């Protein structure tokens, strides 16, 4: 989880408080805000860190399979039930069960989950005996709580039991300059994942970052960065602004905030160009290039590796005048 905005720091502070108590947690947040990451942080920093973390996307399950996924089934419960199969409630014993899109549960499944929350006991589909599982429930939804409370589909008594502790995930548009920080992080990941050199994001892209609403939040940003990182040419990563987004004037505050980033980019571009010219002038000989610019061969080698500059120079290349 990466960020430095006030909203992000407040969220982390609340997660730290939540980890101290072994009680159900209800996470509310838009799609792509990192609800599962928050659930994992709560688990692995809490009292159940040594137990399993079991995620279940309730919205991806057919209504007929929800109870068997939650509580498992016994052999002979239905035609294809040739062996006993534990459900996620049993698999999460002594750990955390993360129910994503919990509002997608049917009324029947909500009643079954509510019964389990009352005494931590359940009965597998087709079974006769009650079983017990010590589980912490962390539930999440991308809908607003007021919408859940207003609809007839979701049981209020279940919501009250799940919402003993409540965490709101702020959308990316409320996290000030975190989009830039996250984008730089995704460039680093993309470099390792796709085997390409790290490149800075151009200032034009960072400018429209600040006035975009990010309806898909961090997931949208991640996919956009990977696309720009792989497809854009040149020394910087460029991402086209979404259709309909009008360019804005750069304010004095934005200039100050972007000073450090702009300075780093200028240094990167200068050093890359300078080193390329030095290698070209030295005919690809690293030792000769090091003597030419007045540095040690080992130091020059590290710089060439840092900027992914190939030491080999085509034979028909002509040296350019060094800056």
N, C-alpha and C positions, 0 to 999 in steps of 0.2 A: 504494500500500500504506500503510494508515493504522493506527497503534496506538502505545501507549506502555507497554504491560505488559512485564514482564521477559521472558516467553516470546517476545513479538514482537521485542524488541530483540536477543535472542540469535539469533533466526532471521535478522534483517537482518545481523548481524555475520557469520554463517556464509555468507550469500549473497555478502557482500563478499569473503570469502576465496575462495569458489568461482569468482568472476569472474576471478580472477588466473590460473587454469589452464584450458587448452584441453583438457578431458577430458570423457568422458561423465558425465552427472549423472542420478541416480535420485531422483525426488521422491515421497515417500510422504505421504499425508494424506487425511482424510475428505472426502466430497463437500462442496463449497462452501467449502473453506478457502483457495482462491486459488492453486491449483497452477500454472495457466497464467500468472497474474500474476508468480509467482516465476520461471517459466521465461523470461518476457519480460525481467524485471529482470536475470537472468543473461546473457541475450543482449545487451541494449542497454548494459550496463555492462562487457561483456567485450571480448575481442580481436576478436570477429566482429561488432561493432556496426554496421559499414558493409555487412554482408551481409544476405541475406533471413532473416526468421523465418517458418518454414512450419509451421503446426500441422496435426495429423492426429488425429482421434478414431478410434482403432482399434475401439472398441466399436460404432461406427455403420456399419461396413463389412461387407457380406456376405463370407463366407469366400472365395467365388470371385473377388472383386474386390480382395482385399488386395494381392496381388503386383503387379497392374497399377497400383494406386494408389501403391505404394511405388516401383516401378522403371519404370513406364510400359510402353508397348507399341509395336510396329512395325506399319506398314501391312500388312494381310492376316493379322494374328495370329489374328483371329477374324472372324465375319461382319460386324460393324459397324465394324471397324477400317479406316476408309477413309484415314486419315492417321496419321502417327506422333504419339504423345502422350507427353510427358515425365512421369515420376512425381515424387513429392514429394522423393525422394532427389536427383534431378537439379535440381529447382527450388531446393533449399536449398544448392546449391553455394556454397562460401565463407561459408556462414551456419550457421543452427541449424535442425534438424528436431526439432519437439516432438511426441512420440508419447504422447498421452493415452490412458488405459485400456489400456496396453501389455499387460496380462495377458489381454486379450481376443483377442490374436493366436492363430491356429491353430498347431498344431505345425509344419505345413509353412511357414507364414509366419515362424515363429520361426527355423527352420533357415536360411531365405533371409536374414533380418536378421542372424543370427549370422555367416554367410559374408561379408556386406558389411562388418561391423564388423572382420573380421580384416584386410582389405587395402583397404577403401574402393572395391572394385570390384563391379560389378553387371552383369546382362544383362537388358535389357528383354524382356517377354513376346513371343515370336515372333522375337527377334533372335538373331544368331549371334556378334557381336563383343562383347567385354567393354568396358565403359565405366568411367570413374573419376569420383568426385565427392567433393570435400573437404567433409565435413559433420561438425558436432558434434551428437551425439544427446543430447537431454534427454527422458527417459521419465518417466511419472508413472502412479501407480495409487492408487485409493482403498481398496485392501486392505492389510492389515498384511504386513510382510515375512515374519514368521514363518508366516503363512498361505500365502504364495507358496512358501516353502521346503518346507512340509509337503505341498503338493499335487504330484501327478504330472504335471499338465498343463503347468506352466511349467518350461522348461529351466533348470537351475541354471547351466550354462556361459554362457547368455545373460544371466542375472541378474548374474553376476559381472562380465561385461564392461560392463554398463550401470551397475553400482553402484560405479564407481571413486570417484565423489564422491556422497555421500548427503545429502539434505536432508529433514528432517521438518517438515511444516507443522502447527503446534499448532492444535487445535480451539478454537473460540471460547469454550467453557466454561472453558478453561485460561488465558484471556487477561485475567483480572481485569476491569477496567472498560472494556475496548476496545469492548464492545458499545454503550455510551453514546456514545463518540467516533464510532464508525462510523455510528450512527443519526443523529447530528447532521449528519454529512457527507452521508448519503443524503437528508436533508431539504433541504439546499442544492441537491443535484442535482435533486431532484423539483421544487423551486421553478422552476428554469430549464427543466426538461423539460416541465412541465405548466402553467407560467404562473401559479402561485399564490404568494402571499406566504409568506415563511419564518415558521414558528411554532415555538416551543419545544416539547419533548416533556414531558408532565406527569410529576410526581414519582411518581404511582402506577404508571405504565408503567415508569419507570426502576427502581422498587423490585423488580418481578418479573423484570426483566432479569437481576438479580444471582443469582437462584436457579433460572433456567431452564437446561436442559441443551443447548439449541440443536443438535438432531440434524442440521439442515440447514446449520448454521454461518452464514457471512456471506451466502450466497445466500438463506437463509431470512430472515435479518434484513432484508436489502434489500427483498425482496418485502413483508414485513410492514410496514416503514416506509412504503413507497409506498401501500399499502392504507390505513393509518391517516392518512397525510397527505392523501389525496384524499377520504376518506369521513368523517373526524371533524369535528365542528363545534366552535365555540368558539375561544378564543384560543390553546389548546394542542393539540398532536397527541396523541390518546389511542389506545392499542392495548390491546385486551382480552387478558388473560392466557390462555394455552392451557388447554383443559379439563383438569381434574385437578390443576392447579398450585395448591397451597395458599398463601395469603398468609402472609408471615413478618413477625415483629416487626422494626422498624427498630432496628438496634444503634447504639451511640454512634459506632462507626467509620463507619457508613454516613451518619450525620448530618453528621459532619465532612467526609466526602468529598463530600457533596451540598451543602455550604454555599454554595460559589461558584455552582453551577448554580442553586440555589434563589434566591440573591440576584439573579442576572441575570434570572431569570424575573419576580421581584417588580418589579424596575425596569422591565422591558419592559411588564408589565401596567399599572403606574402611569402611565408616560409615554403609553402608547396611550390610556388612559382620559382623562388630563388633556388631551391634545391634541384629542381628539374633542370634549370639552366646550368647549374654547376656540374651536374652529371653529364649534361650534353657537351659542355665545354671540355670536360675531362675524358670524353669518349667512353663513358661508362665505367671508368676506373675509379673505384671508391677511394683508394689511397690517394690518388692524384687529386680527386675532388676535395678530399679533406685538407690536403696541403694548400689547395687553391683558396679555400675560404677560411683557413686558419683555425682548424679544429682537429680533434683526434679522430682517427678512423672509426673507433668504436662508437663514439658519440654520433658521428654522421650515420653510421649503420642503424643506430636506434631511431634517428629521425626519419630515415628512409622507410624503415619498417612502420613507424607511427603513421606516416602519410601514404603508405602503400605505393611507394615509388619504385618502379622496377629499375634495377641497376643496369640492365642491358640496354644499349643504345644502338639503333640501326646504323650500319656502316656508312650509308649515304647521307646521314644527318649532318647538318652544319651547326656549329656552336653559335649561340646568340650572345650578345653583350650582356654581362652580368649587371644587375641593378646596383 
